[in-house]
Amino acid sequence: MSVLENKKVIIIGDRDGIPGPAIEECVRTVDGAEVIFSSTECFV
């Protein structure tokens, strides 16, 4: 059982760290997890 199972997920990635689409691909492997927003931001 996963913490993200059957949850809606908002992803905010970091341009110099882990980008949003990379996190999104990982979340998509969890059954029932739904990505409702994914973005990569630049925190300067």
Backbone torsions as a table, in degrees:
resi	resn	phi	psi	omega
1	MET	NA	136.4	-177.8
2	SER	-107.1	153.1	176.8
3	VAL	-64.1	-29.8	-176.9
4	LEU	-90.7	-2.5	-176.8
5	GLU	-61.1	129.2	179.8
6	ASN	59.4	37.5	178.2
7	LYS	-121.5	157.7	171.0
8	LYS	-95.0	136.8	-171.2
9	VAL	-123.1	134.7	172.0
10	ILE	-111.2	126.7	-175.6
11	ILE	-116.4	127.2	173.0
12	ILE	-124.4	105.0	179.9
13	GLY	-89.6	172.0	-178.6
14	ASP	-118.1	134.0	-177.7
15	ARG	-59.6	-39.8	-178.9
16	ASP	-92.0	-2.8	-179.8
17	GLY	-116.0	-117.9	179.8
18	ILE	-102.3	118.5	-178.9
19	PRO	-71.0	153.7	-179.2
20	GLY	-52.5	-46.9	-179.0
21	PRO	-60.9	-31.0	178.0
22	ALA	-68.4	-42.5	177.5
23	ILE	-66.1	-39.8	-179.6
24	GLU	-60.1	-41.8	178.6
25	GLU	-62.1	-37.3	177.9
26	CYS	-68.0	-42.0	-178.6
27	VAL	-66.6	-33.7	-179.3
28	ARG	-63.9	-16.4	178.6
29	THR	-79.4	-9.8	-179.4
30	VAL	-89.7	127.4	179.2
31	ASP	-64.0	127.9	175.6
32	GLY	86.4	-11.2	178.5
33	ALA	-75.3	133.7	-178.4
34	GLU	-121.9	119.5	177.3
35	VAL	-83.0	116.1	-179.2
36	ILE	-101.1	-17.9	176.7
37	PHE	-156.6	134.7	176.8
38	SER	-141.1	130.9	-178.6
39	SER	-149.8	155.1	173.0
40	THR	-116.5	123.0	-176.6
41	GLU	-113.8	162.5	176.0
42	CYS	-112.4	111.2	-178.9
43	PHE	-99.4	102.3	-178.3
44	VAL	-112.8	NA	NA
